[in-house]
Amino acid sequence: MACRVALIGAGIISENHLEAIVQMGPERLTAVAVADIDEAKGRAAAEKYGLAFYAGYREMIREQRPDIAIIALPHYLHEECAVFCAEHGCHLLLEKPMALSVAQCDAILAAASAAGVKLMVGHTQHYLPSNLRAKALIRSGRLGKLVAIHDTRHLPYFGGGRPCWFFEKAKAGGGIMMNLGAHSIDKIQWLTGSRIRKVKANLSYEGRFGDVEGSGVVFAETASGLGAVIVQSGYEGVAKDETELIFTGGMAKLISARGLWISRNGRYEPVAGSNRGDSADPFCLQLQDLLQAIERDAEPDCSGAYARSVIAALEAVYCSHETGVEQIVRSP
């Protein structure tokens, strides 16, 4: 099955999607058009990849009638754009976070269901080789039962290069927790196969500008009873992205971009094959997943319903900080 793809948004992440389409080949996917209100960015992408350029996505969708729309827009535009594309018969690959709220997620889900189109949200953590090995390690029982997770991410958030809308809560939905904490929540849920059901959170708002949080600590519990701690920081310092998995028979250290290590005797040793950099592009893998879902009339691994659960957990995080009390995560 060969599908025609239109890209909405020509920002930084668009290059990953377009390169993945090229890698997969025209017998599977062909990019036909790109839309962006920033004409310089949009035309540059169109020229590089031989695409039609549109300043508005509605005109592009109506004229090109693509099979798949990849939506890579600012968070506050996700709902409106996704609903429009679904109503015009497009299968959807929507960048994370899915939307600003559970209510917006529900509107997108309803539109996709009514139109009979597939909806996938781009949580690429599911396709990183080190993460896949960590998930297999948990399932294998090699280190015993998983009893706790400690996920830490530090990345200067208020530096140059990030568009201004990221620092406006009304447009971004939040700060580092919404943008990067979503990865932590997703990783915990996906690795364990269990949704987060309770959270207690404390956030800080010490960024140089904007009205979004710059750090957060979250105590979470999954539906299976597993405890997890998420620490996010967007202030100055050395970048870090590390997940510690604590088992009854040992420990594992997961650095998603680098590899997986295990410890049973007081020192960490790499898991065979987990530190190689020759694995498939996660953006290709997620497109393959979406194509299989379309061809088999099945749900993709990162379905809209799953991505909604990440937003539900984030809503509970913000509510917990504002109220000072533990929150139960809303389920469908």
KEDO-216548 format. One record per atom (N, C-alpha, C, O, CB): x, y, z; residue in three letters. Coordinates in steps of 0.2 Angstrom, whole numbers, plus 2048, in hexadecimal, padded with zeros to 3 digits. Glycine has a CB too. Layout:
N
XYZala/...
END
This chain:
332
8047FA800met/800800800met/804806800met/809807804met/7FB800806met/80380B7FBala/8078117FBala/8028177FDala/7FD8177FAala/80A8127F4ala/80481B801cys/800820804cys/804827802cys/80A828802cys/7FF82080Ccys/7FF82C801arg/802833800arg/801837806arg/7FC83680Aarg/7FD8367FAarg/80683A808val/80783E80Eval/80884580Eval/80B847809val/80D83B812val/804849812ala/805850812ala/807852819ala/80584F81Eala/7FE854810ala/80C857819leu/80F859820leu/80C860821leu/80C86481Dleu/81685981Fleu/80A860827ile/80786782Aile/80C86982File/80C867835ile/80086682Dile/81086E82Egly/815871832gly/81C86F830gly/81D86982Fgly/81486F839gly/82087482Eala/82787382Cala/82C875831ala/83187882Fala/828877825ala/82B874837gly/82F87683Cgly/83587183Dgly/83686D838gly/82C876843gly/838870842ile/83E86C843ile/83D865842ile/84186183File/84186D84Aile/837862845ile/83685B845ile/83485983Eile/83485383Dile/83085A84Aile/83285E83Aser/82F85C833ser/83585882Fser/83385482Bser/82D86282Fser/83B85A830glu/84085782Cglu/84184F82Eglu/84284B82Aglu/84785A82Eglu/83F84D834asn/840846836asn/83A842832asn/83B83D830asn/83F84683Easn/834845832his/82F84282Fhis/830841827his/82F83C824his/828846830his/832847824leu/83484681Dleu/83984281Bleu/83983E816leu/83584D81Aleu/83F84181Fglu/84483D81Eglu/84283581Fglu/84483181Bglu/84A83E823glu/83D834824ala/83B82E825ala/83782B81Fala/83782681Dala/83682D82Bala/83383081Cile/82F82E816ile/83382C810ile/83282880Cile/82A834814ile/83983080Fval/83D82F80Aval/84082880Bval/841824806val/843834809val/842826811gln/846820813gln/84181A811gln/84381580Fgln/84882081Agln/83A81B812met/836816811met/83481480Amet/83280E808met/82F817815met/835819806gly/8358187FFgly/82E8197FCgly/829818800gly/8378117FDgly/82D81B7F6pro/82681D7F3pro/8228177F2pro/81C8187F1pro/82881F7ECpro/8248117F3glu/82080B7F2glu/81B80B7F9glu/8168077F9glu/8238047F1glu/81E80E7FEarg/81A80E804arg/817815806arg/811816807arg/81E80C80Aarg/81B81A805leu/819821807leu/81C826802leu/8218267FFleu/81B82380Eleu/81882B800thr/81A8317FCthr/8188377FFthr/812838800thr/8188307F5thr/81C83C801ala/81A842803ala/8198477FDala/81C8477F8ala/820846807ala/81384A7FDval/81084E7F8val/8108557F9val/8108597F4val/80A84B7F6val/80F8577FFala/80E85E800ala/810860808ala/81085C80Cala/8078617FFala/812867809val/81386980Fval/810870810val/80F87480Bval/81B86A811val/80D871816ala/80A877818ala/80D87B81Eala/80E877823ala/802876819ala/80E88181Dasp/810885823asp/80F88C822asp/81088F81Casp/818884824asp/80D890827ile/80B897826ile/81289B826ile/8128A1823ile/80789A82Cile/818898828asp/81E89B827asp/820899820asp/82389381Fasp/82389982Casp/82089D81Bglu/82189C814glu/828899813glu/82989580Fglu/81F8A2810glu/82D89D816ala/83489B815ala/835894817ala/838890813ala/8388A0819ala/83389281Dlys/83488B81Flys/83088681Blys/833881819lys/83188A826lys/82A888819gly/826883815gly/82988280Egly/82987C80Cgly/81F886815gly/82B88780Barg/82D887804arg/834883804arg/836880800arg/82E88E801arg/838884809ala/83F88180Aala/83E87980Aala/841876807ala/843883810ala/83987780Eala/83887080Fala/83586D808ala/837868806ala/83386F814ala/830871805ala/82D86F7FFala/83386E7F9ala/83286A7F5ala/8288747FDala/8378737F9glu/83C8737F4glu/84186D7F5glu/84386A7F0glu/84087A7F4glu/84386C7FBlys/8488677FDlys/8458607FBlys/84985B7F9lys/84A867804lys/83E85F7FCtyr/83C8587FBtyr/8378587F5tyr/8348527F5tyr/838856802tyr/83785D7F1gly/83385D7EBgly/82B85C7EDgly/8288587EAgly/8348577E7gly/8298607F1leu/8228607F3leu/81E8677F1leu/82186C7EFleu/8218607FBleu/8188667F1ala/81486C7F0ala/8138707F6ala/81386D7FCala/80C86A7EDala/8138777F6phe/81387B7FCphe/80C87E7FDphe/80A8817F8phe/8198807FCphe/80A87F803tyr/804882804tyr/80588680Btyr/80888480Ftyr/7FE87D805tyr/80288C80Bala/802891811ala/7FD88E816ala/7FE89081Cala/80189880Fala/7F888B813gly/7F3889818gly/7F1881817gly/7F187F812gly/7EC88D817gly/7F087E81Dtyr/7F087781Ctyr/7E987581Atyr/7E886F817tyr/7F1874823tyr/7E487981Barg/7DD877818arg/7DD876811arg/7DA87280Earg/7D887C81Barg/7E087B80Dglu/7E087B806glu/7E4875804glu/7E28727FFglu/7E3882803glu/7E9874807met/7EE86E805met/7EA867806met/7EA863801met/7F486E80Amet/7E686680Bile/7E386080Dile/7DD85F807ile/7DC85A805ile/7E0860814ile/7D9865806arg/7D4865801arg/7D68637FAarg/7D385F7F7arg/7D086B801arg/7DC8667F8glu/7DF8657F1glu/7E285F7F0glu/7E285B7ECglu/7E386B7F0glu/7E785D7F5gln/7EB8577F4gln/7E88517F6gln/7E984B7F4gln/7F18587F9gln/7E38517FBarg/7DF84B7FDarg/7E48457FFarg/7E48407FDarg/7DA8497F8arg/7E9847804pro/7EE842806pro/7EA83C80Apro/7E583D80Dpro/7F384580Apro/7EE83680Aasp/7EC83180Easp/7ED832815asp/7E983081Aasp/7EF82A80Basp/7F3835816ile/7F583681Dile/7F783D81Eile/7FB84081Aile/7FB83281File/7F5840824ala/7F8847825ala/7FC84782Bala/7FA844831ala/7F284C827ala/80284982Bile/80784A831ile/806851834ile/808855830ile/80E84882File/80485183Aile/80385883Dile/808859842ile/809856847ile/7FC858840ile/80C85E840ala/812860844ala/811868846ala/81686C844ala/81985F841ala/80C86A849leu/80A87184Aleu/80B872852leu/80C86D856leu/803872848leu/80B879854pro/80B87A85Bpro/80587785Epro/80087685Bpro/80A88285Cpro/806875865his/801871868his/7FA873868his/7F586F867his/80387086Fhis/7F987A868tyr/7F287D869tyr/7EF87C862tyr/7E987D862tyr/7F388486Btyr/7F287A85Dleu/7EF87A856leu/7ED872855leu/7EA871850leu/7F387C851leu/7EF86E859his/7EE867858his/7E7865857his/7E5861852his/7F186285Dhis/7E386785Bglu/7DC86485Bglu/7D8867855glu/7D5863851glu/7D8867861glu/7D986D853glu/7D587084Dglu/7D886D847glu/7D486B843glu/7D687884Dglu/7DE86C846cys/7E1869840cys/7DF86283Fcys/7DE85F83Acys/7E986A840cys/7E085E845ala/7DF857845ala/7D8855843ala/7D685183Fala/7E185384Bala/7D3859846val/7CC858844val/7CA85983Dval/7C785683Aval/7C885D849val/7CD85F83Aphe/7CC861833phe/7CF85B82Fphe/7CB85982Aphe/7D0867832phe/7D5859830cys/7D885482Ccys/7D484D82Ccys/7D384A827cys/7DF85282Ecys/7D284B832ala/7CE845833ala/7C784682Fala/7C584182Bala/7CC84483Aala/7C484B82Fglu/7BE84C82Cglu/7BF84C824glu/7BA84B821glu/7BB85382Eglu/7C584D822his/7C684D81Bhis/7C9846819his/7CD846814his/7CB853819his/7C984181Dgly/7CB83B81Bgly/7D283981Cgly/7D483481Agly/7C9839815gly/7D683D820cys/7DD83B821cys/7DE837827cys/7DC83982Ccys/7E1842821cys/7E2832826his/7E582F82Chis/7EA83482Fhis/7ED83882Bhis/7E982882Ahis/7EB833836leu/7EF839839leu/7F583683Dleu/7F5831840leu/7EA83C83Eleu/7FB83983Cleu/800839840leu/801840843leu/803844840leu/80783683Cleu/80084084Aleu/80084684Dleu/805846852leu/806842856leu/7F9847851leu/80984C852glu/80F84C856glu/80D84D85Eglu/80784F85Fglu/813852855glu/81184B862lys/80F84B869lys/81185286Clys/815855869lys/81384686Elys/80E854871pro/808851875pro/802851870pro/80185686Cpro/80685587Bpro/7FD84D871met/7F784C86Dmet/7F385386Dmet/7F1855867met/7F384786Fmet/7F2856872ala/7EE85C873ala/7F085F879ala/7F485D87Dala/7E785B872ala/7EC86587Aleu/7ED869881leu/7EA866887leu/7EB86788Cleu/7EB870880leu/7E4862885ser/7E085F88Bser/7DD859889ser/7DD857883ser/7DB86588Cser/7DA85588Eval/7D684F88Cval/7D0851888val/7CF84D883val/7D484C893val/7CD856889ala/7C7858885ala/7C985987Eala/7C585787Aala/7C485F888ala/7CF85C87Cgln/7D185D875gln/7D3856873gln/7D185586Dgln/7D7862875gln/7D6852876cys/7D784B874cys/7D1847872cys/7D184486Dcys/7DB84787Acys/7CC848876asp/7C5845875asp/7C284786Fasp/7BF84386Basp/7C184687Basp/7C384E86Dala/7C0850867ala/7C484D861ala/7C184C85Cala/7C1858867ala/7CA84D861ile/7CE84A85Cile/7CC84285Bile/7CB840855ile/7D684A85Dile/7CC83F861leu/7CA838860leu/7C383785Dleu/7C2832859leu/7CA834867leu/7BE83B85Fala/7B883B85Cala/7B883C855ala/7B4838851ala/7B3840860ala/7BC841852ala/7BC84284Bala/7BF83C847ala/7BD83B842ala/7C084984Aala/7C483A84Aala/7C8834847ala/7C382E846ala/7C382A841ala/7CE83284Aala/7BF82D84Cser/7BB82784Cser/7B5828847ser/7B3823843ser/7B8826853ser/7B282E847ala/7AD82F842ala/7AF82F83Bala/7AB82D837ala/7AA836844ala/7B5831839ala/7B7830833ala/7BA82A831ala/7BC82882Bala/7BD836832ala/7BB825835gly/7BE81F834gly/7C581F832gly/7C881B82Egly/7BA81C82Fgly/7C9824835val/7D0824833val/7D4822839val/7D282283Fval/7D282B831val/7DB820838lys/7DF81E83Dlys/7E3825840lys/7E482983Clys/7E581983Blys/7E4824847leu/7E782A84Aleu/7ED82784Eleu/7EC823852leu/7E282D84Fleu/7F382A84Dmet/7F9828850met/7FC82E853met/7FC834850met/7FE82484Cmet/7FF82E859val/80283485Cval/80A83285Dval/80B82D85Fval/7FF836863val/80E83785Bgly/81583685Agly/819835861gly/81E839862gly/81883B856gly/818830865his/81C82F86Ahis/82182A868his/821824869his/81882C870his/82782D866thr/82C828862thr/830824867thr/834820865thr/83082D85Ethr/82F82586Egln/832821873gln/83181A872gln/835816874gln/83082387Agln/82B81886Fhis/82981186Ehis/82E80E869his/82E808868his/82281186Bhis/831812865tyr/83580F85Ftyr/83D80F860tyr/84180D85Ctyr/833812859tyr/83F812866leu/846812867leu/84980C869leu/84680886Eleu/84881886Cleu/84E809866pro/851802867pro/85280186Fpro/8517FC871pro/857801863pro/855806872ser/857805879ser/85180487Eser/850800882ser/85B80B87Cser/84B80887Casn/84580787Fasn/84280087Easn/83F7FD883asn/84080D87Dasn/8427FE878leu/83F7F8876leu/8437F287Aleu/8407ED87Cleu/8407F686Fleu/8497F387Barg/84D7EE87Farg/84B7EE886arg/84B7E988Aarg/8557EF87Earg/84A7F4889ala/8487F5890ala/8417F2891ala/8407EE896ala/8487FC892ala/83D7F388Clys/8367F088Dlys/8377E888Dlys/8337E5891lys/8327F2887lys/83B7E5888ala/83C7DE888ala/83F7DC88Eala/83D7D6891ala/8407DC882ala/8447DF891leu/8477DD898leu/8427DD89Dleu/8427D88A1leu/84C7E389Aleu/83D7E289Eile/8387E28A3ile/8347DB8A2ile/8327D88A7ile/8347E88A2ile/8327DA89Carg/82D7D489Aarg/8317CE89Carg/82D7C989Earg/82B7D4893arg/8377CD89Bser/83B7C789Bser/83B7C58A3ser/83C7BF8A4ser/8427C8899ser/83B7C98A7gly/83C7C78AEgly/8437C68B0gly/8447C38B6gly/8377C18B0gly/8487C78ACarg/84F7C68ADarg/8517C98B3arg/8567C68B7arg/8537C98A7arg/84F7CF8B5leu/8517D28BCleu/84C7D28C1leu/84C7D58C6leu/8537D98BAleu/8477CD8C0gly/8427CD8C5gly/83C7D28C3gly/83B7D48BDgly/8447CE8CCgly/8387D38C8lys/8327D88C7lys/8347DF8C7lys/8387E18CClys/82D7D68CDlys/8327E38C3leu/8337EA8C3leu/82F7ED8C8leu/8297EC8C9leu/8317ED8BCleu/8327F18CDval/82F7F48D3val/82E7FC8D3val/82A7FE8D7val/8327F18D9val/8337FF8CFala/8338068CFala/8378098C9ala/83B8058C6ala/8368098D6ala/83580F8C7ile/8388138C2ile/83A81A8C4ile/83681D8C7ile/8348138BBile/84081C8C2his/8428238C4his/8448268BDhis/8498248BAhis/8488238C9his/84082A8BAasp/84282D8B4asp/8448358B5asp/8408398B7asp/83C82D8AFasp/84A8368B2thr/84D83D8B3thr/84E8408ACthr/85283D8A8thr/85383D8B8thr/84C8468ABarg/84E8498A5arg/8508518A6arg/84C8548A9arg/84884989Farg/8568528A4his/8588598A5his/85A85C89Ehis/85E85989Bhis/85E85A8AAhis/85786289Cleu/859865896leu/85786C896leu/85186E897leu/855861890leu/85C871896pro/85A878896pro/855879891pro/85587988Bpro/86187C894pro/84F87C894tyr/84987C890tyr/84888488Etyr/844885889tyr/84387B895tyr/84B888891phe/84A88F88Fphe/84F89288Bphe/85089988Aphe/849893895phe/85388E887gly/858891883gly/85689387Cgly/85089287Bgly/85E88B883gly/85B894878gly/859896871gly/85689186Dgly/85888B86Egly/85F89A86Egly/853893868gly/85088E863gly/84988B864gly/84688985Fgly/855888863gly/84788C86Aarg/84088A86Barg/83B88F869arg/83C89586Carg/83F887872arg/83688E865pro/831893863pro/82E896869pro/82D89386Epro/82C89185Epro/82C89D869cys/8298A086Ecys/82289D871cys/82189D877cys/8278A786Ccys/81F89A86Dtrp/81889786Ftrp/819891875trp/815890878trp/814894869trp/81F88E875phe/82188987Aphe/82088C881phe/81F888886phe/828886879phe/821892882phe/821895888phe/81B89988Aphe/81A89C88Fphe/82789B889phe/815898886glu/80F89A888glu/80A894889glu/809890885glu/80C89E882glu/808894890lys/80488E892lys/7FE88D88Dlys/7FC88788Clys/80288F899lys/7FB89388Bala/7F5892887ala/7F688F881ala/7F188C87Eala/7F2899886ala/7FC88F87Elys/7FD88C878lys/801886878lys/800881874lys/802891874lys/80588587Dala/80987F87Eala/80687A883ala/808874882ala/810880881ala/80187C887gly/7FE87888Cgly/802877892gly/800875897gly/7FD871889gly/808879892gly/80D879898gly/814879896gly/81587B890gly/80C87289Cgly/81987889Agly/820879898gly/823872898gly/82186E894gly/82387D89Egly/82887189Cile/82C86B89Bile/82986589Cile/82A860899ile/83386C89File/8248658A1met/82085F8A2met/81C85D89Cmet/81B85789Amet/81C8608A8met/818862899met/814861893met/81885E88Dmet/81685A889met/810867891met/81E86288Casn/822860886asn/82785A887asn/827856882asn/826866884asn/82A85A88Cleu/82F85588Eleu/82D850893leu/82E84A892leu/836857890leu/829852898gly/82684D89Dgly/821848899gly/82084389Cgly/8228518A2gly/81E84A894ala/81A846890ala/81E83F88Eala/81B83A88Eala/81784988Aala/82584088Chis/82983B88Bhis/82A836891his/829830890his/83083D888his/82A839897ser/82B83589Dser/82583189Eser/82582B8A0ser/82D8398A3ser/81F83489Eile/81983189File/81882B89Aile/81682689Cile/81383689File/81982D894asp/81882888Fasp/81D822890asp/81B81C88Fasp/81982B888asp/823823891lys/82881E892lys/826819898lys/827813897lys/82F821894lys/82481C89Eile/8228188A3ile/81C8148A2ile/81C80E8A3ile/82081D8A9ile/81781789Egln/81181389Dgln/81380D897gln/810808898gln/80C81889Agln/81680F892trp/81880A88Dtrp/81C805890trp/81B7FF88Etrp/81B80E887trp/822806893leu/826801896leu/8227FC89Aleu/8247F689Aleu/82C80489Aleu/81E7FF89Fthr/81A7FA8A3thr/8147F78A1thr/8117F28A3thr/8197FE8AAthr/8117FA89Bgly/80B7F8899gly/8057FA89Dgly/8007F789Dgly/80B7F1898gly/8067FF8A2ser/8018018A6ser/8008088A7ser/80580C8A7ser/8037FE8AEser/7FA80B8A6arg/7F98128A7arg/7FA8158ADarg/7F98128B3arg/7F28148A4arg/7FD81B8AEile/7FD81F8B4ile/7F68218B6ile/7F28238B3ile/8028258B3ile/7F581F8BDarg/7EF8208C0arg/7EE8268C5arg/7E98288C7arg/7EC81A8C2arg/7F48278C8lys/7F482C8CElys/7FB8308CDlys/80082D8CBlys/7F48298D5lys/7FA8368CFval/80083B8CFval/8008408D4val/7FB8428D6val/80183E8C8val/8068418D7lys/8078478DBlys/80D84B8D9lys/8128488D8lys/8088458E3lys/80C8518D7ala/8118558D4ala/81385C8D7ala/80F85F8DAala/80F8568CDala/81985E8D6asn/81B8648D8asn/81F8678D2asn/8248648D0asn/81F8648DEasn/81D86D8D0leu/8208718CAleu/8238778CCleu/82287A8D2leu/81B8728C5leu/82887A8C8ser/82B8808CAser/82A8858C3ser/82A8828BEser/8328808CCser/82A88B8C4tyr/8298908BFtyr/82E8958BFtyr/82D89B8C1tyr/8218938BFtyr/8348938BEglu/83A8988BFglu/83D8998B8glu/84389B8B8glu/83F8958C4glu/83A8988B3gly/83D89A8ACgly/83E8A18ABgly/83B8A58AEgly/8398978A7gly/8438A38A6arg/8458A98A5arg/83F8AD8A2arg/83F8B48A2arg/84B8AA8A1arg/83A8AA89Fphe/8358AD89Bphe/82F8A889Bphe/8308A289Cphe/8378B0895phe/8298AB899gly/8238A6898gly/8208A589Egly/8228A78A4gly/8258A0895gly/81A8A189Easp/81689F8A4asp/8158988A4asp/8108958A7asp/80F8A38A3asp/81B8948A2val/81A88D8A3val/82088A8A8val/82488E8A9val/81C88A89Cval/81E8848AAglu/8238828AFglu/82A8808ACglu/82A87E8A6glu/82087B8B2glu/82F8808B0gly/83687F8AEgly/8388788B1gly/83E8768AFgly/83A8848B0gly/8358768B6ser/83786F8B9ser/83186C8BCser/82C86F8BEser/83D8708BEser/8328668BEgly/82C8628C2gly/82F85B8C4gly/8338588C2gly/8278618BDgly/82C85A8CAval/82D8538CDval/8268508CEval/8218538D1val/8308548D4val/82584A8CBval/81F8468CBval/82083F8CFval/82483C8CDval/81C8468C4val/81C83E8D3phe/81B8378D6phe/8158348D3phe/80F8368D4phe/81B8388DEphe/81682F8D0ala/81182B8CCala/8108248CEala/8148218D0ala/81282C8C4ala/80A8228CDglu/80881B8CEglu/8048188C8glu/7FF81B8C6glu/80481A8D5glu/8068128C5thr/8038108C0thr/7FD80B8C2thr/7FC80A8C8thr/80780B8BBthr/7F98098BDala/7F38058BFala/7F57FF8C2ala/7F17FB8C6ala/7EE8048B9ala/7FB7FC8C0ser/7FD7F68C3ser/8007F78CAser/8027F28CDser/8027F38BEser/8017FD8CDgly/8047FE8D3gly/80B8008D3gly/80E8018D9gly/8027F88D7gly/80E8018CEleu/8158028CDleu/81680A8CFleu/81280E8CCleu/8188018C6leu/81B80B8D3gly/81D8128D5gly/8228158D0gly/8278118CEgly/81F8138DCgly/82181B8CEala/82681E8CAala/8278268CCala/8238298CEala/82481E8C2ala/82D8288CBval/82F82F8CCval/8328328C6val/83682F8C2val/8348308D2val/82F8388C4ile/83183C8BEile/8348428C0ile/8318468C4ile/82B83D8B9ile/83A8448BEval/83D84A8C0val/83F84D8B9val/84384B8B5val/8448498C4val/83C8538B8gln/83E8578B2gln/84185E8B4gln/83E8618B8gln/8378588AEgln/8468608B0ser/8498678B2ser/84B86A8ABser/84E8678A7ser/84F8668B6ser/8498708AAgly/84A8748A4gly/84F87A8A6gly/84F87E8A1gly/8448768A1gly/85287A8ABtyr/85787F8ADtyr/85E87E8ABtyr/85F8798A7tyr/8578818B5tyr/8638828ADglu/8698818AAglu/86D87A8ADglu/86B8788B2glu/86E8878ACglu/8718788A9gly/8758728ACgly/87686D8A6gly/87586E8A0gly/87186E8B1gly/8798678A8val/87B8628A3val/87585E8A1val/87185C8A5val/88085D8A6val/87485D89Bala/86E859898ala/86E85289Bala/87384F89Bala/86E859891ala/86884F89Clys/86884889Flys/86184689Dlys/85C84989Elys/8698488A6lys/86183F89Basp/85B83C899asp/85C83489Basp/85F831897asp/85983C892asp/85A8338A1glu/85B82C8A4glu/8558298A8glu/85282C8ACglu/86182C8A9glu/8548238A7thr/84F81F8AAthr/8528198AEthr/8558158ABthr/84981D8A5thr/8518198B4glu/8538148B9glu/84D80F8BAglu/8488118BDglu/8568178BFglu/84E8098B8leu/8498048B9leu/84C7FF8BFleu/8517FC8BFleu/8487FF8B3leu/8487FF8C4ile/84A7FB8CAile/8467F58CBile/8407F58CBile/8498008D1ile/8497EF8CBphe/8467E88CBphe/8487E58D2phe/84C7E78D6phe/8497E48C5phe/8447E08D3thr/8467DC8D9thr/84D7D88D9thr/8507D68DEthr/8417D78DBthr/84F7D78D3gly/8567D48D2gly/85B7D88CFgly/8607D58CCgly/8547CE8CEgly/85A7DE8CFgly/8607E28CCgly/85D7E98C9gly/8577EB8CBgly/8637DF8C6gly/8617ED8C5met/85F7F38C3met/8617F48BCmet/8657F08B9met/8627F98C7met/85D7F88B8ala/85F7FA8B1ala/85F8018B0ala/85B8058B3ala/85A7F78ACala/8648048AClys/86480B8ABlys/86380C8A3lys/86780989Flys/86B80E8ADlys/85E8108A2leu/85C81189Bleu/85D818899leu/85B81C89Cleu/85580F89Aleu/862819894ile/86381F891ile/86081E889ile/86481C885ile/86A822891ile/85A821888ser/85781F882ser/85B82087Cser/85B81C877ser/851822881ser/85F82587Bala/863827875ala/869823875ala/86D823870ala/86482E875ala/86B82087Aarg/87281D87Barg/87281587Carg/876812879arg/876820880arg/86E813880gly/86E80C882gly/86B80A888gly/86780E88Cgly/875809882gly/86C80388Aleu/869800890leu/86E7FC894leu/8727F8891leu/8637FC88Eleu/86E7FD89Atrp/8737FA89Ftrp/8707F68A4trp/86A7F98A7trp/8797FF8A1trp/8727F18A7ile/86F7ED8ACile/8747EC8B2ile/87A7EC8B0ile/86C7E78AAile/8727EC8B8ser/8777EB8BEser/8747E68C3ser/86E7E68C5ser/8787F18C1ser/8787E18C4arg/8767DC8C9arg/87B7DB8CEarg/87A7D78D3arg/8747D58C6arg/8817DE8CDasn/8877DC8D1asn/88A7E38D3asn/8907E38D5asn/88B7D88CEasn/8877E88D3gly/88A7EF8D5gly/88D7F38D0gly/8907F88D1gly/88F7ED8DAgly/88D7F08CAarg/88F7F48C4arg/88A7F38BEarg/8877EE8BDarg/8967F38C2arg/88A7F88BAtyr/8867F88B4tyr/88A7F58AEtyr/8907F68ADtyr/8837FF8B2tyr/8867F08AAglu/8897ED8A4glu/8847EE89Eglu/87E7EE89Fglu/88B7E68A5glu/8877F0898pro/8827F1893pro/87E7EB891pro/8817E5891pro/8867F488Dpro/8787EC88Fval/8747E688Cval/8777E5885val/8777EA881val/86D7E888Cval/8787DF883ala/87B7DE87Cala/8767E1877ala/8707E0876ala/87B7D687Bala/8797E5872gly/8767E886Cgly/8727EE86Egly/8707F1869gly/8717E386Agly/8727F0874ser/86D7F6876ser/8717FD874ser/86D802874ser/86B7F687Dser/8777FC873asn/87B803873asn/87D80486Basn/88180986Aasn/881803877asn/87B800867arg/87C801860arg/87880785Darg/87280885Farg/87B7FB85Carg/87B80A858gly/877810855gly/87480E84Egly/87381384Agly/87B816855gly/87480884Casp/872806845asp/86B804845asp/869801840asp/877801843asp/867805849ser/860803849ser/85B808845ser/85E80D843ser/85D803850ser/855805843ala/85180983Fala/84F810842ala/84E810848ala/84B80583Dala/84E81583Dasp/84C81B840asp/84581B843asp/840818840asp/84B820839asp/84481D849pro/83D81D84Cpro/838820849pro/83281E849pro/83E820853pro/839825845phe/834829841phe/83282483Bphe/82C824839phe/83782F83Ephe/836820838cys/83481B833cys/830816837cys/82B813834cys/83B818830cys/83281383Dleu/82E80E840leu/827810842leu/82380C841leu/83280C846leu/826817844gln/820819845gln/81B81983Fgln/81581883Fgln/82081F849gln/81E81B83Aleu/81A81B833leu/819814831leu/81381382Fleu/81F81F82Eleu/81D810832gln/81C809830gln/816806835gln/811803832gln/822804831gln/81680883Basp/811806840asp/80A80983Dasp/80580683Dasp/812809847asp/80A80F83Bleu/804812839leu/80180F832leu/7FB80E832leu/80581A838leu/80680E82Eleu/80480A828leu/801803829leu/7FC801826leu/80A80A823leu/80480082Egln/8017F982Fgln/7FA7FA832gln/7F67F6831gln/8067F5834gln/7F97FF836ala/7F2800839ala/7ED801834ala/7E87FF834ala/7F380683Eala/7EF80582File/7EB807829ile/7E9801825ile/7E37FF824ile/7EE80C825ile/7EE7FD824glu/7ED7F7820glu/7EA7F1823glu/7E67EE820glu/7F47F481Dglu/7EA7F182Aarg/7E77EB82Darg/7E17EE831arg/7DE7EA834arg/7EC7E8832arg/7DF7F4830asp/7DA7F7834asp/7DA7F583Basp/7D67F383Easp/7D37F4831asp/7E07F783Eala/7E17F6845ala/7E47FD848ala/7E5802845ala/7E77F1846ala/7E57FD84Fglu/7E7803852glu/7EF803852glu/7F27FD853glu/7E5803859glu/7F2808851pro/7F9809851pro/7FC808858pro/7F880985Dpro/7FC80F84Epro/802807859asp/805806860asp/80380C864asp/80180B86Aasp/80C805860asp/805812862cys/803818866cys/7FD81B863cys/7FD82085Fcys/80981D865cys/7F7818865ser/7F181A863ser/7EF821866ser/7F282386Bser/7EB815864ser/7E9824863gly/7E782A866gly/7E482986Dgly/7E582D872gly/7E182D862gly/7E182386Eala/7DF822875ala/7E582187Aala/7E4823880ala/7DB81B875ala/7EA81E878tyr/7F081E87Ctyr/7F382587Etyr/7F4826883tyr/7F5819879tyr/7F4829878ala/7F782F879ala/7F283487Eala/7F5838881ala/7F7833872ala/7EC83387Darg/7E7836882arg/7E9835889arg/7E883988Darg/7E0834881arg/7EB82F88Bser/7ED82D892ser/7F3831894ser/7F383389Aser/7EE826892ser/7F7833890val/7FD837891val/7FB83E893val/7FD841898val/80283788Cval/7F684188File/7F3847891ile/7EF847897ile/7F084C89Bile/7EF84A88Bile/7EC842899ala/7E884189Fala/7ED8418A5ala/7EB8448AAala/7E483B89Fala/7F283E8A4ala/7F783E8AAala/7FA8458ABala/7FB8478B0ala/7FD8398A8ala/7FB8488A5leu/7FE84F8A6leu/7F98548A9leu/7FB8588ADleu/80085289Fleu/7F38538A7glu/7EE8578AAglu/7EE8568B2glu/7ED85B8B6glu/7E78568A7glu/7EE8508B4ala/7EE84F8BBala/7F58518BEala/7F48548C4ala/7EE8478BCala/7FA8528BBval/8008548BDval/7FF85C8BFval/80185E8C4val/8068548B9val/7FD8608BAtyr/7FC8678BBtyr/7F78688C1tyr/7F786D8C5tyr/7F986A8B5tyr/7F18648C1cys/7EC8658C6cys/7EF8638CDcys/7ED8678D2cys/7E68608C5cys/7F385E8CDser/7F685D8D4ser/7FB8628D6ser/7FB8648DCser/7FB8568D3ser/7FF8658D2his/80386B8D4his/7FF8718D6his/8008748DBhis/80786D8CEhis/7F98728D3glu/7F58788D4glu/7F18778DBglu/7F087C8DFglu/7F08798CFglu/7EF8718DCthr/7EB86F8E2thr/7EF86D8E8thr/7ED86D8EEthr/7E686A8E1thr/7F586A8E7gly/7F98688ECgly/7F88618EFgly/7FA85F8F4gly/7F986C8F2gly/7F385E8EBval/7F18578EDval/7F28528E7val/7F28548E1val/7EA8578EFval/7F284B8E9glu/7F38468E4glu/7EC8468E0glu/7E78478E2glu/7F483F8E8glu/7ED8448D9gln/7E88448D5gln/7E783D8D2gln/7EC83A8D0gln/7E98498CFgln/7E183B8D1ile/7DF8358CDile/7DF8378C5ile/7DC83C8C4ile/7D98328CFile/7E28338C1val/7E28358BAval/7DC8338B7val/7D982D8B8val/7E88318B6val/7D98378B3arg/7D28368B0arg/7D38318AAarg/7D78328A6arg/7CF83C8ADarg/7CF82C8AAser/7CF8278A5ser/7C98288A1ser/7C482B8A3ser/7CF81F8A8ser/7C982589Bpro/7C3826896pro/7BD82489Apro/7B7824896pro/7C4822890pro/
END
